[in-house]
Amino acid sequence: MIKEDMMEPNQLQQQQDRVQLVDVREPSEWYAGRIPGARWIPMGELSGRLDELERERPVVTVCRSGHRSGQMADYLTERGYRAENLDGGVTAWTEQGLPLRRPHDEKPGEVA
């Protein structure tokens, strides 16, 4: 197993326009709140949806705590993508005062 690279929440916020942010959480987590600009590809679907990712742009994976997304960053790295994991996941993101939004109405979201 490859040890994935980590990206800090504030670092991600500053670089978000240059990366592909992929949220690998389950539906209930996604609908509770997501990082604005994230693309939702649940962990169990990622292997079948690789064609949705651009190989030339770095990928940052995210989940609640960083564990599942760390596995997915490793998975992507093994397949030739430049992938990093959001250190601490959406939990760390919100702890640093960064916004979560509900995907269906853009109101403030929460970590589920």
Contacts in CASP RR format, 6 or more apart in sequence:
PFRMAT RR
TARGET T0000
AUTHOR 0000-0000-0000
METHOD contacts of the structure
MODEL  1
MIKEDMMEPNQLQQQQDRVQLVDVREPSEWYAGRIPGARWIPMGELSGRL
DELERERPVVTVCRSGHRSGQMADYLTERGYRAENLDGGVTAWTEQGLPL
RRPHDEKPGEVA
1 74 0 8 1.000
2 74 0 8 1.000
2 77 0 8 1.000
2 78 0 8 1.000
3 74 0 8 1.000
4 70 0 8 1.000
4 73 0 8 1.000
4 74 0 8 1.000
4 77 0 8 1.000
4 83 0 8 1.000
4 84 0 8 1.000
4 85 0 8 1.000
5 73 0 8 1.000
5 83 0 8 1.000
5 84 0 8 1.000
5 85 0 8 1.000
6 84 0 8 1.000
6 85 0 8 1.000
6 86 0 8 1.000
6 87 0 8 1.000
7 15 0 8 1.000
7 60 0 8 1.000
7 84 0 8 1.000
7 85 0 8 1.000
7 86 0 8 1.000
7 87 0 8 1.000
8 87 0 8 1.000
8 92 0 8 1.000
9 86 0 8 1.000
9 87 0 8 1.000
9 88 0 8 1.000
9 89 0 8 1.000
9 92 0 8 1.000
9 93 0 8 1.000
9 96 0 8 1.000
9 98 0 8 1.000
10 96 0 8 1.000
10 98 0 8 1.000
12 19 0 8 1.000
12 21 0 8 1.000
12 60 0 8 1.000
12 86 0 8 1.000
12 93 0 8 1.000
13 98 0 8 1.000
16 37 0 8 1.000
18 57 0 8 1.000
18 58 0 8 1.000
19 57 0 8 1.000
19 58 0 8 1.000
19 59 0 8 1.000
19 60 0 8 1.000
19 84 0 8 1.000
20 39 0 8 1.000
20 53 0 8 1.000
20 54 0 8 1.000
20 57 0 8 1.000
20 58 0 8 1.000
20 59 0 8 1.000
20 60 0 8 1.000
21 35 0 8 1.000
21 37 0 8 1.000
21 38 0 8 1.000
21 39 0 8 1.000
21 59 0 8 1.000
21 60 0 8 1.000
21 62 0 8 1.000
21 86 0 8 1.000
22 38 0 8 1.000
22 39 0 8 1.000
22 40 0 8 1.000
22 41 0 8 1.000
22 46 0 8 1.000
22 53 0 8 1.000
22 59 0 8 1.000
22 60 0 8 1.000
22 61 0 8 1.000
22 62 0 8 1.000
22 72 0 8 1.000
23 30 0 8 1.000
23 34 0 8 1.000
23 35 0 8 1.000
23 38 0 8 1.000
23 39 0 8 1.000
23 40 0 8 1.000
23 41 0 8 1.000
23 61 0 8 1.000
23 62 0 8 1.000
23 63 0 8 1.000
23 90 0 8 1.000
24 41 0 8 1.000
24 42 0 8 1.000
24 43 0 8 1.000
24 44 0 8 1.000
24 46 0 8 1.000
24 61 0 8 1.000
24 62 0 8 1.000
24 63 0 8 1.000
24 68 0 8 1.000
24 69 0 8 1.000
24 72 0 8 1.000
25 40 0 8 1.000
25 42 0 8 1.000
25 43 0 8 1.000
25 62 0 8 1.000
25 63 0 8 1.000
25 64 0 8 1.000
25 68 0 8 1.000
25 90 0 8 1.000
26 42 0 8 1.000
26 43 0 8 1.000
27 42 0 8 1.000
28 112 0 8 1.000
29 63 0 8 1.000
29 64 0 8 1.000
29 90 0 8 1.000
29 111 0 8 1.000
29 112 0 8 1.000
30 40 0 8 1.000
30 42 0 8 1.000
30 103 0 8 1.000
31 102 0 8 1.000
31 103 0 8 1.000
31 104 0 8 1.000
31 112 0 8 1.000
32 102 0 8 1.000
32 109 0 8 1.000
32 110 0 8 1.000
32 111 0 8 1.000
32 112 0 8 1.000
33 90 0 8 1.000
33 100 0 8 1.000
33 101 0 8 1.000
33 102 0 8 1.000
33 103 0 8 1.000
33 109 0 8 1.000
33 110 0 8 1.000
33 111 0 8 1.000
33 112 0 8 1.000
34 40 0 8 1.000
34 90 0 8 1.000
34 100 0 8 1.000
34 101 0 8 1.000
34 102 0 8 1.000
34 103 0 8 1.000
34 109 0 8 1.000
35 62 0 8 1.000
35 90 0 8 1.000
35 93 0 8 1.000
35 98 0 8 1.000
35 99 0 8 1.000
35 100 0 8 1.000
35 101 0 8 1.000
36 99 0 8 1.000
36 101 0 8 1.000
38 62 0 8 1.000
39 52 0 8 1.000
40 103 0 8 1.000
41 49 0 8 1.000
41 52 0 8 1.000
43 63 0 8 1.000
43 68 0 8 1.000
43 71 0 8 1.000
43 72 0 8 1.000
46 72 0 8 1.000
46 75 0 8 1.000
46 76 0 8 1.000
47 75 0 8 1.000
50 79 0 8 1.000
53 59 0 8 1.000
53 76 0 8 1.000
53 81 0 8 1.000
55 80 0 8 1.000
55 81 0 8 1.000
58 81 0 8 1.000
58 82 0 8 1.000
58 83 0 8 1.000
58 84 0 8 1.000
59 73 0 8 1.000
59 76 0 8 1.000
59 81 0 8 1.000
59 82 0 8 1.000
59 83 0 8 1.000
59 84 0 8 1.000
60 73 0 8 1.000
60 83 0 8 1.000
60 84 0 8 1.000
60 85 0 8 1.000
60 86 0 8 1.000
61 69 0 8 1.000
61 70 0 8 1.000
61 72 0 8 1.000
61 73 0 8 1.000
61 76 0 8 1.000
61 83 0 8 1.000
61 84 0 8 1.000
61 85 0 8 1.000
61 86 0 8 1.000
62 69 0 8 1.000
62 85 0 8 1.000
62 86 0 8 1.000
62 89 0 8 1.000
62 90 0 8 1.000
62 93 0 8 1.000
63 69 0 8 1.000
63 70 0 8 1.000
63 72 0 8 1.000
63 89 0 8 1.000
63 90 0 8 1.000
64 89 0 8 1.000
64 90 0 8 1.000
64 91 0 8 1.000
64 111 0 8 1.000
64 112 0 8 1.000
65 88 0 8 1.000
65 89 0 8 1.000
65 91 0 8 1.000
66 85 0 8 1.000
66 86 0 8 1.000
66 87 0 8 1.000
66 88 0 8 1.000
66 89 0 8 1.000
69 85 0 8 1.000
69 86 0 8 1.000
69 89 0 8 1.000
70 85 0 8 1.000
72 83 0 8 1.000
72 85 0 8 1.000
73 83 0 8 1.000
73 84 0 8 1.000
73 85 0 8 1.000
74 83 0 8 1.000
76 83 0 8 1.000
77 83 0 8 1.000
86 92 0 8 1.000
86 93 0 8 1.000
90 100 0 8 1.000
90 111 0 8 1.000
91 111 0 8 1.000
93 100 0 8 1.000
94 100 0 8 1.000
94 110 0 8 1.000
94 111 0 8 1.000
99 108 0 8 1.000
100 108 0 8 1.000
100 109 0 8 1.000
100 110 0 8 1.000
100 111 0 8 1.000
101 107 0 8 1.000
101 108 0 8 1.000
101 109 0 8 1.000
102 108 0 8 1.000
102 109 0 8 1.000
END
